[in-house]
Amino acid sequence: MEEKDFEGLPFYIEITETVVPSEEEEKAPREKMHEVAPSENRKAVTVSIFEKGHEGECLQSLEELRRLLDTAGSEVAAIVTQMRPAPDSRYGVGSGKLQEIEDACRNTGAELVVFDFELSPSQIKSIEDALDCEVSVLDRSMLILDIFASRAQSAEGRLQVELAQLKYTAPRLMGKGRDMSRLGGGIGTRGPGESKLEIDRRRMKTRVAQLEEEIRKIEKNRSVIRASRDRSGITKCAIVGYTNAGKSTLLNRLTDAGIFAEDKLFATLDPTTRQYILPGGEKILLTDTVGFIKNLPHHLIKAFKSTLDEAVFADILIIVVDASDGEFASELEVTEDLLRDLGAVGKPTIYLFNKCDRIVDNELLLQMKRIASTSGAKYAFISAATGDGIDEFVSILEELCSEGKKTVKVTLPQSEGGLLGLIYKDGENVEVEYTADGIEVTVTCDEKLYGKLRRFIEE
């Protein structure tokens, strides 16, 4: 792999070669090399492996890992890579290359070593045993869990994060007595489950059981709320997509929801539902969901099932895509795969290509159109930040919401007054007037309700 300038890092470590410093760093004393990128944030050395011919994919994944670390409040000080077909069973990378990781930590003052692939508990212990410096070892999944811990605001979100941390992280925080708490806080140590990571296995199992029971109760309450929404007949739309695609910004634009939105991965975690009134007067519900990402930890998917079910039980999916991201196609593929795994496919869908105000390459727009057209779904190009294209999107959304529905006027005889309850329950935009001839009702209804009212429809 050739030397590359990776987002202004002080140097780029090649696992198959020696450290490659810049010209200025070559002249600088080795003991001062850590001063190249001063920061109050924790510094991290990231580690990845790649198969021959897959260098580009490796760099893309490392860039996403850098953004995850930025979200977590750290910065990448150096990068170590190795070309190998699979992770080493003991260290992840070759045993002779750990010295390079150790040198990178010493030279940059890094306190974290973050692997861009999953490590087993024994691998983490072996790596920490081999590194003769005060650093903590994480993998990509542990970093994502840490971000979720810092972002969760609701009681349910905190319970879900703690459960995922206990199931995934606790058995990995071992290794020559250096657990995450020795750093006195920071990445990998915070969150609702922080103090639980140091208790014995018996107490940990008890806590897991308690959390699962509390989450089951919350899921039951969520099911009651969902059933109530179903009975109301209001169309439910789930806003889904890759993390940082602009989902929260979109909901804020449409409903003034006031959700925290930032140009970072997983800026928001807890789902938010807001009512939105379409131009034609129909009320719908829009739900902002947690963003997807590659290699989302299995335990996190399982723990957040009740939250992710918002997409499963939605009537319409709005898939938001960051059109300004060169990797939008692979990110969209990740989103679609996760939706398929959740069983949330096969329903009306709108592909919403966001941040189009940042696009300078028209070929990208054509590529997006081809992807959307192939799926047969509706699509629109917008900028949730500026409002460009929002009107077109809302028009498409209103069209989807009205598909299969029709507005009718019926006159019910007084003896059929009992049907009013059904009309109010399943119909929309209900208008009622009592006359000498009976009960005049104007209602927007679906096929099921239309069939029950057909005999009363005025010709």
PyMOL commands that set and color helices and strands:
alter all, ss='L'
color gray80, all
select helices_A, chain A and resi 23-27+30-36+55-72+95-108+121-130+140-151+155-172+180-183+194-198+201-232+247-255+298-303+305-312+328-342+356-358+362-375+390-402+414-416+419-426+447-456
alter helices_A, ss='H'
color red, helices_A
select strands_A, chain A and resi 11-14+19-21+42-50+74-83+112-115+136-139+235-241+272-277+283-288+316-322+349-354+378-381+406-412+428-435+438-445
alter strands_A, ss='S'
color yellow, strands_A
deselect
rebuild
show_as cartoon
